[in-house]
Amino acid sequence: MFQQMLAVLSRETGVPADTPFDQLSARQRRIILHGTDEQWFTVPSPDKNSTIPLFRFQYKGLYPALEEAAKLSPGLRGQWEHLVDEVECSTCGGSRLARRRGGR
């Protein structure tokens, strides 16, 4: 099932599944890490005659998945904290970040 999801995600987003992360474009890395927002992906049925998809899914991204897992299991947060950190951009110093709506 995961291979089917990966194939659909790769085809629909243009992120190659066989390219090392450090060789991907900034856009492709952003998709992997932060997801595709509210976009839905359809995994077709293995039955070529069926018009009903096998299932649909959203790809929320690696960081949101880690955050959700850490909420469900606080022990995981401690194990993963050293792997994820927010770092200020060395080029713009964070000046290109837009403020969220509502002033946050």
C-alpha angles and dihedrals in degrees: 000000000000091000090053091050092048092050092051093044091049094048095046098044100034092236107140113228093209100053122097113250094243090057095054123101120255090255092052092048090049090054092051094046102036105023134226100291111232097341115134123214125204123216107204123228115263086230102090090204094056121096091191113095120234090233145317128235144177123226108221097178138247098280095050090046091053091047091052092047090049090053091052094046116027090190090066092056091064091049093050102038093093091054099056127047137151111244125187114243110259091212103050102012090231093299093126093059112111119226115248118250112271094039097280 
